[in-house]
């Protein structure tokens, strides 16, 4: 940590854990590849790596600690492949200017609160492997203008898109069987919806609370 002149790091495939504060305050670090052998990214591991611009979270990762990327103020792009991540602290991306997010083809479920309050996020690509969008997954992503929910998704969690105040339209695909409470609450620009969820059996309380919906299409457009 605090190796402020460090610009590049090569981590061998033998490494399984990146420890607490391992690269914290490495403010000149512009690139790092996390190998597929790594299962744990510790607390504050890359905190304040303010020159880091992109990162790929590999499929092997099962745990990401508190403030892992906090203060990575140049981190605008991420590929998230961590299908088996069971521990994901909700503050892991605090004060990160993430703009472009790709959910990789290995991922089946987007964890609860995974990208909540990523207020700079404008582009999200979700692979067709994803079947569940967790509670609060994208809540507070206030710059998000559009998102395509793939036909593979069956579950949209509670507050999943709440507070996405720039979102203007959405299509609920036919595959969806469950939408959680307050899923789109306070999406204050959401005026258009195509609702194709023929088999939706669970439709949560106030899932469209404080949404100024003007145009609704039931079934394919």
N, C-alpha and C positions, 0 to 999 in steps of 0.2 A: 504494500500500500504506500501511497504518497510518492511513488516514483514518477515525478511530474514530467520527466523528459522522455519517458517510455512511449514509443509510437506504435510498436507492433509486438504482438505476443503469439508465439506458436506453442500450443498445448498438445503434448503427445497423447496418443490413443490409450495409453496405460492409465491416464488420470480418470478417476471416477467422481471426485468431489472438488469443487472450487470453494475454498473455505471462506469463513466470515471475514469481510473487509479485505479479501485477497488483493484486489486491484483498486481499492478505494482511493480516490483523489489522484488517479493516474490521468491527469488532465490533458495530456498530449496523445493519449492512446486513440488512434483513428480506426484500427481494425483488429478484430480478434475472431478466430474460429473456435467455437466450442465443439470438441469432438463428440462423436456418437457414444463414446464410453462414459461420458459424464452423466451422473444420475442426480446430483445435488448441486444447486447453486446457492451458496450461503448468504446469510444476512449481510447486506451492504457490500456484496462482492464486487460490484462495479459502480458503486455509488460515486457520484461526481466525476465520472469519466466524461467530461464535458465536450470532448472532441469526437467521441464515438458517434458515427452516423447511421450505422445499420447493424443488425444482429440477427442471427438465426438460432432459435431455441430448438435443439435437436429432439428427436423422438424419444431418446433414452432418458430425458430429464423427468424425474418423479417429484422433485421438491424445489421450490424457489422461495427464498427467504424474504423477510421483511426488508424493505428499502433496497432490494437487490440492484436496481438500476436508478434509484432516486437521484435526481439532479443531473441525469445524462441529457443535458439541454440541447444537444445537437442530434440526438437519436430520433430520426424521422421515419425510418423504415424497419419493419420487423417481419420475419417469417417465423410463424409459431407452429412447430410440429410435435409438441409435447403431449401426445395422446394420453400417456399414463401419468401425467402430473396430478398427484393427489393432494399436495400441499402447495397452495399458491396464495401468498399473503396479499391482501387487497391493496396494500401500499407499495407493491413491488415496482410500480411505474410512476410513482409520485414525482411531479415536476419534470416529466418527460414530454417533449414536444412531438410525440408520435403522430405522423400524418398518414402513412400508408401501412396497412396491415394485411398480410396474407395468412389465412388459416390453411395449413398444408393438408395434403391428401391422406396423411396418417391419422388425422384427428377425427374422432367420432363425437366428442362432446366438448363444448366450450365451457370451461369451469365457471362457477359462480364468481361474480365480481371481477372477472379476468381483466377486462379493459375498461372498467368503470372510471369515469372522470378523466378520460383521455380527451381533453377538450380541444385538441388540435387535430384530431383524427378526422380526415375527410374521405378516405377511401378504404373500404374493407372488401376483401375477396374471401369468400367462404367456400371451401371445397365441397364437392358433392358427397364426400364421405361423412360429413357432419350430420348427426341425427338429433342432437339436442343443443339448444342455446340456453345456458344456465341463468339462474337468478342474477339480476343486476349486471349481466355480462357486458353490456354496452351502455349502461345508464350514465347519464351526464356527458355523453359524447356530443357536445353541443355544436360542433362544427360539421357533423356528419349530415350530408345532404341527400345521399341515396345509398341504398344497400339492397342487394339481391339475396333473398333467402332461398337457398336451393331446394329442389324438390325432394331431397333426402331428409330434410328436417321434419321431425314428428312433434317435437316439444319446444315451445318458446316459454322460458321461465318467467317467474315473477319479476316485475320491474326491468325486464331484459333491455328495453330501449327507452325507459323513462327518462325524461329530460333531454332527449335528442331534439333540441329545439329548432334545428335547421332542416330536419328531415321533412321533405315535402310530399312524398308519395311512397306507398309500400304495396307489395303483393304478398298476400298470405297464400302459400302454395297448397295444393290439394293434399299433400302428404301430412300436413299438420293435424294432429289429433288433440292437442292440448295447448292452451294459451293461459299463462298465469295471471294472477291478480296484478292490476296496474301495469301490464306489460308495455304499453305505449303512453303511459300517463305523462302529461305535460309536454307532449310533442307538439309544440305550439304553432308549428308551420305545416303540420300534416293535414293537407286538404283533400288528398285523393287516395283511394284504396281500392284494390281489386281483391276480392275475397273468394278464394277457390277451395276453402277447407271444408269440403263436403263431409268428411268423416270426423270433424272436430267434435269430441264428446265432452271436453272440459273447456269451458270458456270462463275465465276468471272474473271476479268482481272488479268493476270499474277499469277494465282493460283499456278503455279509450277515454279515461277521465281527463278533462281539460284538453281535449283534442278538437280543433275547429274543422272537423271533416265536412267537406262540401260536396264531394263527388264520390259515390260508392257504386262499384260494379260487382254484382254477385255472379260468379262464374267467369269463364274465360272472356277476355276483352274482345 
